[in-house]
Amino acid sequence: MIENYEAFRGELSMSKEDVIRDVYRQNKERISIKKEATAVKNLTRIIESTLRLANSKGFHAMTLRDLCGDSGMSMGGLYAYIRNKEDLIHLIQSHGFIITRRTLLHYTGEVEDVRDRLFAAIKAHLYLSELMRAWFYFSYMEAKSLPAEEKRDAVAIELEIEEIFLGLIEDGIEAGVYRSRNARLVASMVKALLQDWYLKRRKYRDQNVAVDDYAAFVRDVIESYLL
């Protein structure tokens, strides 16, 4: 069970490098660099630069030349990893989805109590979005203007993450811990509350609401309806 945000930062089981390595392995057919260590290092630079530029000037205003300037890579070097911005979107989406799914499953997998398991998922998602706010914000804000295929992928990612919360809520209902409710609707509400944290971060900062406080608030709101 995750104690708090600071503990989460120190305990996160997979490193950024592990996640980027999985992104590389899933996209080998798109990438011409075959030396994994080199590819992982450069993919990390590409992804971090993309998120930085997207959040400062907007993804659609950003050019591949901008990306070269920020990442320190040449245009030829960049083309070894991506052919265009559509490939870039695919890499960014793959990266975020892998780490989000792994984190939720890791931090809920060995929690036996159904209420604790749901709270662990809420905290894991919030804590991860605090650490990776740039990706979460990018994913939400850019999804509506993605190409059709990538938009479908983005929606599928959102639904799969929501399915994790749906399963946890259904487990509680089946165990008799939660009342019989529309579990899918509750899962959608949980996701909306989690999104509000990273989309409206300034609002909560102005209210001096810390991420641990917000996690407890989300749990209390959801349990007031389910218990």
N, C-alpha and C positions, 0 to 999 in steps of 0.2 A: 504494500500500500504506500503510495506516495505521501510523504509527510507534508511538504510545502514546496513552493517554487524554487527556493534556493537548493533544497535537497535534489529536486528534479534536475536542475542544471548540472549538478555534480554526478548524478547517477545515470543520466541518459545512456542507455546501453550501446547504441550504435553510434559511431562517430560519423561526422560529415563525409569523411572519406569512404566509409563503408557504403553509404547511400549512393554517393556518386559512382562508386564502382558498380553497383547494381544497375544504375542508369546506363552506364557504358555497356554492360553486358547485354542489356535488353535492347540496345540500339546499335549493336556492332555492324549491322548491315548498312547503317547510315553513315558510319564513321570510318574514315580510311586509315586512321592511326591504329596500328595493331599492338603497340607496346602499351600494356594496360597502365603501368605506373605513370607514364607520360600523359596518356589520355585522361586519367583521373585528375591529375594536377591541372591540366588545361581546361577540362570541363568545369572544374570548380571555379576557375577564373571567369569563364564565360557566363556561368549561371549567376555568380555574385555580381558581375558587372551589369548583366541584363536587368536584374532586380533593382540595382542602384539607379540605373538610367531610367527604367520604367517608372519608378516612383518619383523621380525628379522632373522628368520632361514628358512622360507618357510613352508607352510602348510603341504606339503607331507613329509618333513623331521621331522616335529613335531610328537611326540608320545603322547598318552594319559597320559603316565607317566610324560612327560614334562608339560602337562596341569595341572596335579595334583600338581606338584611342584610350578608352577607359581600361580595357583589359591588358593593354600592352602587347597585343598580338598583331601580327601582320594580316592583311586580307587573305593572303594565300594560306597562312596558318589557320585562320578561322574557317576557311572553306574545307579544310580537312575534317571538320566536325559538323558543320551545317552548310546547306546549300542556299538557304534563304531564311526568312523570319518565321515561316511556317515550321521548319525543322526546329528552330529555336524555341518556339512555343511548345512543341512536343517534348523537348528536353526539360523545360521548366515544369511542365505539368507532371511528367514522369517523376521528377525529383521530389516534388511536393507530395504526390500521392503515396509514393513508397514510404517516405518517412512518417507521414500521418498514419497510414494504416498500420505500419510496424509498431509505432509508439502506442497506439490504442490497444492493439492486441497484446503487446508485451506487458503493459501495466494493468491489464484486466485479467490476463490468462490464469494467474495463480491465486486470485482473490476469491474466496469461497462464498462469503456473505453477499447476497444479491444487492443489497443496498450499498454496501461498500464498493461493489464492483461498478455500479453505475456512477458513484461518486468518483471512483478512480478514473473512469473514462472522461468524465467532465473535467477533472483536474488535468489529466494528460493532454487533452485537446487545448485547453486554455493555456497551459504552460508552454506547449509547443508553439502556439500562435504568438505567445509573448516573445519567444526566442526567434521565431521565423516570421515576424509580422510582415516583412517585405514580401515574402512569397504569398502568404494568405491574402494580403491586400491586393497584390497583383492578380492572383487567381480570380478573386471576386470581381474586381473592377474591369478586368480585360475580357472576362468570359463572354459578355454580351456582344462584343465586336470581333470575336474569333471567327476564322473560317468555319464553314458548316461542320466539317469532320472533327476539327479540334473542339468545337462547341459541344458536339455530342460526347466527346471524350470527357470534357470538363463536367458536363451534367452527370455522366456515369460515375465519375469520381465522387461527386457530392452525394449521389444516391448510395454508393457503396459505404461511405463513411456513416451516412444516416442509418444504413442497415445495421451497422454495429450497435448503435444506440437502440434501435428497434429490438434487436435480439436481447439486449440486456433488460429492457423494460418487459418484454414478453416472458423472460425467465422469472422476473419478480411476480408477474401476474399468475403464472403457472404454479409458482411455489406458494401462492396464497399470501404473499407479503404485501403486494399491491392490489388495489381494487381492480375489478374488471373495467378497463377503460379502452378507448381507441388508441392502441399503442403506437400506431403509425403517426397519428396526429401529435401525440406527446413527443415522439422522436423528432418530428419536424420542428416543434416548439423549442426543444433542447438545442437543435442546430441553429435556430434563429437567435437564441440568447447567446450562444457561443460566438456567432458571427458579429453580434453587436459589440463585443469586447474589442475585436481588432479593427472594425470599421469605424468605431467612434471612440477611439482610445483617448483623445483629448478630453472628451466629456467626463470620463471616469477619473482621469488624472486631475482635472479641476475640482472634482468632488473628493479627492484624496482616497479613492477606492483602489486598493491594491488587488493584484490578481488572486491572491488567496482569499480575500474577502469576497470577491466576485464569484469565485468557485463555490463558496459556501452559500452565497445568495441563490445561485442557480439551483443547487441541490435543494435548498429549502422551498423554493417556488415549485419545483417539480414534485417534490415529495408531499407538499401540502395538497396537491391534487391526486396523487397516487395512493397515499397511505389511508 
